[in-house]
């Protein structure tokens, strides 16, 4: 049973605030405690997240990724209403949220768990901080159009050195995001593998590779300028020559409340790719 819900709207999409107000009022009518906040107001979300059973997120996949990273350490469920462009992670639509949210409040749903990544950057042996990612961790070139070299080790052994515009370290969830655009494979979201996908590799390994479950990836940057580290396309951190980034599966897991059939992923994928199945 869901007793306390956070409703997150996008500060730059006016329509999400309007729907959020409707959801907030409906939840209160149902006797459910409701808290409203902006997906960008991390301080407000942090102050209420420990009280919640569920986060309802209105926006696109970026909003859902942000909410999932905040919710995962507290084992809070997430359900997304697609008011963005693609909505790979969305469960509900703006015109059907009421009956389906009622189902979730009443406990008529299943929980989908998705692996997340933990990334920690180091400089001269000192940590620059760690971060969570649901989609991917990316090392890429900085503001100048210069390649970076990324010496990559897998499970403690040297794998290869990429000469490229960047290297994507993606989860199965992220395999349909930046990694897909860069030529990577599509993985079902239940898998717990890591995918390495180079961006515009030059005279180096140009094929994506799927690593075994539980693999640890260590990357050392070589650049005469600077590089950038991002998680889920957000939270930019500038990297310098010889900086090291360690990526592995996180102990935190993203938990999504689902009312669709358990095989929903393939239909969602094909609809988002706008590809019609053969009869």
N, C-alpha and C positions, 0 to 999 in steps of 0.2 A: 504494500500500500504506500502511495506517495502522499506525504503530508506537508512538505515544504518545497517550494519551487522558486527558482530564480528565472526571471524572464529578461533576456538580453536583446537589446535592439542596436542597430547600426547607426552611429551618430550622423552619418552622411546620406543615409537612405531614409527619407522622411516616412515612406510607407511602412517601414518596419516599426517605427514608433507608434503608428496608428494601430497596427495589428497587435503590438505588444500591450497597448492599453486595453484592447478588447480581451486579450488573454488574461491579463491581470484581473480585470473585473469578473470574468467568467470563473477563474480559479477561486476568487473570494466567494462567489455565489455557491460554489461547490463545497465550501468550507475548508479550502486548502490555503495555507499561508503562502503569500506571494511576495516576492521582492523584485523590484525592477532596477536595472542598471544598464549602462552602455557597455558594449563589448570592448571598448577601448579603455574603460575606467577600471583598470586592474586593481586599484586600491579598494574601490567599493566592492568589487567581486570578492577580493581576498577577505574582506571583513564579514561576508555572509556565507562564503562557500562551505564552511564547516557546519552550518545549520541546515544545509539543503540535502534533499534526496534526488533532485533532478534540476538540470539546467535546460531551459528552452531557449534556443538560439535562433534569432531571425536575421537572415543575411545570406551571404554566399559561403563557399567553402573556406575562405580565409577567416571568416568569423567563427566557423565551426572549429577550425584548427586552433584558434586562439583559446576558445572556450574549453576544448578538450585538454589542452596543456594545463589550464588552471584547475580543471576538475579531477584529472587523473590522480594526483597525489592524495586526494581526499576520497577516492572511490565513488565520486558523484556521477550519476548517470547523465548522459547528454542526449537530447533529441533536437534535430535541426529542422527548421522550416525554410524551404528554399525560396529566398527572395533575392538571389544573386543571379549569376549567369549560367553556371553549369550545375552545381548541386550534386556532385558525386556522393557527398556524405549526407545529403539531406534525406530525411525520412518522411516529412510531411510537406504539403503544399498549402499556400495561403487560403485556398478555397475548401480544404478538407480537414483543417486542424482540429476543429471542435470535436467531432465524433472520435477521432483517433487519439486525441489528447485525453479524452474521457476514458478510453480504454486503458491508456497508460496509467492514469491516476488510479484506476480500479485494479491495476495489477495484471491486466490482460496484455502482456507483451513478453518478448524474449530479449535477452541481453547478448549483444555482440561485443566481444572483446578484441581489441586490435593492439598489436605490438607497437611500442613506441621506442624511440632511440634516445640514448643519453650521450651527449657530446661534451667533452671537456678540452679546452685549449690550454697549451702550456707555452711559456716563453722563458728560456734560461732555467728550466726546471721548476718555475713557479706557475701555479694555476692562474689562468685569466678568467676562470669561471666556467660553470657547467650549465647546460641547458637541455630542455626536452624538445623532442620533435615527433610529430605524428606522421608527417609526410616524408621529410628528408632533411639531411644536413648537407650543405653545399659549400665547397671551397671554390671560389672563382676569382678571376683577375679583377683588379681594381678599376680605377677610372680610366687608365690608359689601356689601349688595345695591345697589350703585351701578354704573351703566354706565361703561364706559371708551370712550374714542374712540381709534381706531387709524388714524392717517394712513398709508396704504399706498401704497408705490411699487413698481412692477414694471419691472425693467430700466432703472432710472434715471428713469422718468416717473411722475408722479402718477397713480394708478389711482382711488382713492376714499378717503374717510374713513368708517370703520365706527363707528356708535354701537351698542354691543352688550354682552353679558355677556362676550364673548371672541371671539377669532379663531383658528381652527385652520389651521395650515399642514401639510398631510399629504402623505406619499408615496403611491404606489399601494398599498404594504403597509398603510399607515394608513387607506386609504379604507374598510376594513371594520371600523374601530375607532370612535373617538370621532367622526370625520368622518361616518361612516354614521349614527350616532345623531342627529347634528345635521342630517341631511337631505342629506348629500353623496352623490355618485355612487360606484359601485363600479368600480374600475379593476383590470384584470389586473395581477398583481404584476411582470411583466416591463417594464411601462411606466416611463419615467423622467420623468414629469410631476409637477408640484406642484399640489395642490388647495387652494384657499382656501375655507373654510367658516365663515361667521359664526355665532356662538351667540346666539340670541335677539336678532337685530338689530331696532332700533327706528327707523323712519323713515329707513332707509338701505338700501343694497343688501342684499337678503335672499336672493339666489341664489348657490349655489356656483359657482366658476369653475375650470376646468382650464387651467393655464398651459402654455405651450410648454416643451418639453424645454430645460433649461439656463437657465431664468429665475431671476432674483435678486429676492428680495422684501425690501424694507426697510420696517420698521414703526416709527412713532414714537407713543409712548403719551401720551395726554392724560387726566389724572385729578386730581381734587381730594382723593383719598385715596391708594390704592396699587393696583397690579396685580401679577399673578404670572406668571412665565414657567416653564413646565415642558417637559421633553422626555420623550416616551413616558409621560406621566403621573407622572413621577418628578423628583427633583432640583429642588425648588422654589427659585426666585430671586425676591426681591421687587423690583419695578420701581416707579420714581417718575415723576412728571410729567416729560415731555420725554426720558425714556430711549428709546434706539433699539435695535432688534433687527434684525440682518441674517441672512437665511436663504437658503441655496442648496444645491445638490447637493454632497455631500461627496466627497472623493477616495477615502474608504474605502467599501468595498462589503461588505454582509453576504453570506456564502457558506454555503448550506445543502446538506448532503448529502441527496439524495433517492433513494428506491427506488421510489416510486410512478410511474405513467406521467406523462409531461410535461404532460398535459392535466388533471391531478388537481385543479387549483384550482377549476374550476366545480363538480365533484361535492362537494368539501369545502365550498364556499360554500353550496350548497343544503342540505347535511346540517346545517350549523351554523344556517342560517336555518329549519330544520325545514319546508322547503317541498318537496312532492312534485312531480316533473316530470310534465307531461302525457303521456299515451300517444299 
